[in-house]
Amino acid sequence: MNSYERDHEAVRRLLVSCRPAVPPGLAARAAGRGRRLLRVRRTLRALGWALLAAAVVAFCVWAALTEPWAVHPHDTAPPLEGW
């Protein structure tokens, strides 16, 4: 008997043998866990969008108050005297 036949026979024995019992309530627990994971993902996604929106609003308020695009006056340097 070669290795292919041994593997084939081992698979056949596994398929014929009795299957292990599934714990009661496994499907309900799996569905509950899936619902919790979806709820957590949805909450994190909403929190991320809210944080992004807050950052955009904060940037817009900062930009409106400081006007970084405006040219600053040239009299910010001390006057040169005594040349």
Residue frames as qw, qx, qy, qz and C-alpha x, y, z in Angstrom:
[[0.000, 0.891, 0.454, 0.000, 0.00, 0.00, 0.00],
 [0.439, 0.316, -0.015, 0.841, 1.52, 3.32, -1.06],
 [0.107, -0.224, -0.400, 0.882, 1.10, 6.68, 0.66],
 [0.344, -0.065, -0.302, -0.887, -1.74, 7.75, -1.61],
 [0.594, -0.283, -0.702, -0.273, -3.78, 4.68, -0.71],
 [0.410, -0.285, -0.654, 0.569, -3.03, 5.14, 3.00],
 [0.063, 0.122, 0.139, -0.981, -4.18, 8.77, 2.86],
 [0.471, -0.140, -0.501, -0.712, -7.26, 7.76, 0.90],
 [0.574, -0.311, -0.757, 0.036, -8.11, 5.09, 3.46],
 [0.262, -0.234, -0.513, 0.783, -7.55, 7.51, 6.37],
 [0.254, 0.017, -0.090, -0.963, -9.92, 10.04, 4.81],
 [0.562, -0.212, -0.658, -0.454, -12.52, 7.32, 4.22],
 [0.480, -0.305, -0.738, 0.362, -12.31, 6.26, 7.88],
 [0.060, -0.172, -0.304, 0.935, -12.76, 9.88, 9.02],
 [0.392, -0.049, -0.311, -0.865, -15.82, 10.31, 6.83],
 [0.606, -0.244, -0.720, -0.236, -17.42, 7.06, 8.00],
 [0.354, -0.173, -0.702, 0.593, -16.77, 7.61, 11.71],
 [0.177, -0.814, -0.552, 0.041, -19.28, 9.38, 13.91],
 [0.217, 0.636, -0.025, 0.740, -19.09, 13.13, 14.07],
 [0.256, -0.129, -0.604, 0.744, -18.49, 14.95, 17.36],
 [0.094, -0.763, -0.638, 0.040, -21.53, 16.45, 19.03],
 [0.155, 0.516, 0.047, 0.841, -22.05, 20.16, 18.62],
 [0.128, -0.214, -0.631, 0.734, -22.58, 21.98, 21.93],
 [0.026, 0.741, 0.663, 0.101, -26.15, 23.17, 22.42],
 [0.089, -0.939, -0.191, 0.272, -26.66, 26.87, 21.85],
 [0.566, -0.218, 0.338, 0.720, -23.55, 27.22, 19.70],
 [0.262, 0.523, 0.507, 0.633, -25.43, 28.85, 16.83],
 [0.222, -0.910, -0.331, -0.112, -27.14, 31.32, 19.17],
 [0.549, -0.674, 0.088, 0.487, -23.82, 32.26, 20.80],
 [0.505, 0.038, 0.443, 0.740, -22.17, 32.69, 17.40],
 [0.102, 0.720, 0.482, 0.489, -25.02, 34.91, 16.18],
 [0.377, -0.898, -0.197, 0.117, -24.84, 37.00, 19.35],
 [0.581, -0.451, 0.234, 0.636, -21.10, 37.43, 18.99],
 [0.390, 0.332, 0.504, 0.696, -21.55, 38.46, 15.37],
 [0.084, -0.874, -0.396, -0.269, -24.14, 41.06, 16.35],
 [0.498, -0.792, -0.013, 0.353, -21.80, 42.45, 19.02],
 [0.562, -0.162, 0.372, 0.720, -18.91, 42.67, 16.56],
 [0.230, 0.581, 0.501, 0.598, -21.08, 44.47, 14.02],
 [0.266, -0.918, -0.291, -0.046, -22.31, 46.90, 16.69],
 [0.564, -0.616, 0.137, 0.533, -18.73, 47.64, 17.81],
 [0.480, 0.111, 0.462, 0.738, -17.59, 48.18, 14.23],
 [0.057, 0.765, 0.477, 0.429, -20.53, 50.47, 13.52],
 [0.402, -0.886, -0.156, 0.170, -19.84, 52.46, 16.68],
 [0.576, -0.417, 0.269, 0.650, -16.13, 52.82, 15.88],
 [0.369, 0.376, 0.509, 0.680, -16.89, 53.87, 12.31],
 [0.105, -0.882, -0.380, -0.258, -19.36, 56.51, 13.53],
 [0.525, -0.770, 0.002, 0.364, -16.86, 57.73, 16.13],
 [0.572, -0.108, 0.380, 0.719, -14.16, 58.00, 13.46],
 [0.206, 0.612, 0.478, 0.595, -16.40, 60.03, 11.15],
 [0.302, -0.915, -0.264, -0.032, -17.41, 62.30, 14.04],
 [0.593, -0.574, 0.150, 0.544, -13.75, 62.83, 14.94],
 [0.464, 0.178, 0.454, 0.739, -12.90, 63.62, 11.32],
 [0.012, 0.798, 0.437, 0.416, -15.78, 66.11, 11.09],
 [0.451, -0.861, -0.117, 0.205, -14.67, 67.78, 14.33],
 [0.598, -0.314, 0.284, 0.681, -11.11, 68.06, 13.01],
 [0.318, 0.454, 0.480, 0.680, -12.34, 69.65, 9.77],
 [0.189, -0.898, -0.338, -0.210, -14.49, 72.15, 11.67],
 [0.569, -0.712, 0.029, 0.411, -11.60, 72.99, 14.02],
 [0.546, -0.031, 0.375, 0.748, -9.27, 73.53, 11.06],
 [0.152, 0.664, 0.468, 0.563, -11.81, 75.77, 9.32],
 [0.352, -0.910, -0.219, 0.012, -12.31, 77.86, 12.45],
 [0.616, -0.505, 0.178, 0.578, -8.55, 78.18, 12.96],
 [0.453, 0.212, 0.451, 0.739, -8.03, 79.15, 9.33],
 [0.001, -0.815, -0.425, -0.395, -10.83, 81.72, 9.46],
 [0.448, -0.873, -0.111, 0.159, -9.43, 83.33, 12.62],
 [0.563, -0.538, 0.300, 0.551, -5.72, 83.41, 11.75],
 [0.590, 0.792, 0.021, -0.156, -5.98, 83.83, 7.97],
 [0.677, -0.402, 0.443, 0.428, -2.68, 82.05, 7.19],
 [0.610, 0.472, 0.451, 0.448, -3.02, 82.96, 3.49],
 [0.054, 0.992, 0.106, 0.047, -2.84, 86.70, 4.18],
 [0.603, 0.448, -0.247, 0.612, 0.43, 88.52, 3.64],
 [0.550, -0.644, -0.324, 0.421, 1.91, 89.64, 6.94],
 [0.098, 0.993, -0.040, 0.044, 2.99, 93.28, 7.26],
 [0.739, 0.396, -0.271, 0.474, 6.64, 93.96, 6.69],
 [0.086, -0.739, 0.319, -0.587, 7.06, 96.09, 9.80],
 [0.892, -0.425, -0.127, -0.085, 7.49, 93.08, 12.01],
 [0.774, 0.087, -0.218, 0.588, 11.28, 93.37, 11.98],
 [0.355, -0.758, -0.165, 0.522, 12.96, 95.99, 14.19],
 [0.389, 0.921, -0.007, 0.022, 13.91, 99.18, 12.40],
 [0.792, 0.062, -0.012, 0.608, 17.50, 99.48, 11.27],
 [0.067, -0.996, -0.026, -0.055, 18.94, 102.66, 12.74],
 [0.423, -0.781, 0.383, 0.255, 22.41, 104.06, 12.74],
 [0.832, 0.246, 0.349, 0.354, 23.61, 102.93, 9.37]]
